[in-house]
Amino acid sequence: MPCSHDQLFWLLKNLLKLQKIDKDDAKVYTRLADAYVGEKNYTLAIKNAKIALKKNSELHVPYMILAQVSQVRGYKKYESYLKLDEKKNKVFGSEADKIIAQRDNDKKSAYNFFKESKSYLLKANQKTDKESVKKDIKIKLKTLNKLMKETEPSFFD
């Protein structure tokens, strides 16, 4: 169940206190990363997930968080690509050229984020023996593969 803004604020405040007490606890950094995802502060989520992995590279959850962030960022680019693809038919000349260039850039960015997300999920899968997590990863990979197919570079790109 999603947390309210106040709950996330309280959680972040307490996790930051824990971080000061035990700077070597990878799980604190993992929880911080997850809380930052809830706040949509993806920069700090990535930073804390990577710190967690430096502290303990055997954890699967930081990889799941990194995969989630990459997928969200990729999907934003994918949505932009779709909007620009529609818009390109309504403009002409240099304006159309600019829109097509941005559309192609967003498509490429989306693909790269989806590819990065897939890589993180595969790493998470290697780090866990929990069947429920493996099942969740399998579902996420199926979605990512569809998104990657939609955004993969074509022969003409």
N, C-alpha and C positions, 0 to 999 in steps of 0.2 A: 504494500500500500504506500503511495507517495506521501512524502512528508510535507507539512505546510512550511511556509517560509520561516516562521518562528521556530518550528522544530528543527529545521536545517541550521538555522543560526545557532541555536542552543547546541546542537550536535557538533558543529564546526568549532564553536568556542571550547567545548570540552575536549574534543580531539586535539586541538592545538595545545591545550594544557597537558594532555597526555604525551604529546610529542616532545614537549620540553622536559618531561620527567624521564622518558625513555626514548632517546634519539635513535636507538638501534632496533626498535620493534617495527618490523616490516608491516605487520598487520595494522598498526596505527596509520601508517602512510597509505595503506590500501583503503582503509575506511575514510581517510581524508579525501582520497581520490574519488571515491564513490560519492561522498557528500558534495564535492565540487561538481560532479556530473549533475547531481540534483539541482544545483544552483546554475547550471549551464555555463560554468566557468571552466571551459575545456582546457585552457592553458594550464591552470593549476591542477586540474585532474590528471593531465598527462604528466606534469612534473612530479606529482606525488606517486603516481603509479610506477614511474621509472625509478624513483628513489626506493620504493618498496622492492622492486626487482633487484636493485643493487644490493639491498640488505639481505634478500632471500630470493634467489632466482628460481626456486622450486615451487613457488606459489603460482596457482593458475588464475586467481582472481584479478591480479593487476593486468594480466594479458586480456582478460575478458573486458575489463574497463577500457583499456586502450583500443580494443576492437570496437566497442560500443561508440567511443568518441570518433573513431575514424569512419564508422558507418554513418553516424549522424552528420558529420562534416561532408562526407561523400553524397549523402542524400540531398543536402542543401544545394550542392553544386548540380546534382542531377535535376532537381526541380527547376533551377535557373536555366539549365540547358534546354529543358522542355519548353519553358516559357519563351526563350529566345528563338527556339526553332519555329514556334508558331508566329512570333513577331516578324521574323525575317521575310515572310511573304507579304507583309503589309507596307514595307518600305523599299526604297530604290536607291541606286547609286552608292555614294560613299557611306551613307547611313546604313545601308544593307550590308556593305562590306564590314563595317565596324561590328554590327550585330552578329554576323556570321563568324567573325574572328573571336568574339567573346563567347559565343555559343560553343565553338570548337574547343576553346580553352576550358570552359566549364565542363564539357564532356570528358576531356582528358583528365582534368582534376578529379572529377567524380570517379572515374575508372581507377586512378591511382589511390584514392582514399579507400575504395572498395577492396582493391588488391592488398593494401596495407592491413585493412581489417581482417581479411581472410588469413593473412600471415599470422596475425596475433591469435586468431581463433585456433589455428593449427598448433601453435605453441602451447596455448592453454590446454588443448586436447592431450598433448604429450605430458603435461604436468599433473593431470588428474586421473584418478582411478574411479571416480564417482560416476555411476551410470547415468544419473539424472543430469549431470553437467555435460557428459558426452552427448546425451540426447539433445539437450539444448543447443550445443555447438553444432550438431548435425543439422538442426532446423535453421540456425542462423547461416550456416554455410550454403544451404540450399537457396535461401533468399539472396545472399551475396552473389552466388553464381549467376542467378537471373539478372541481377543488377549489373554485374560485370559484362554479361553478354549484351545487354542494352547499350553499354557505354564503351565497349572495346573498340580500339582503333580499327578503322577499316583500311582497306588497301590504299585508298586515296588520301588518308590522313597523314 
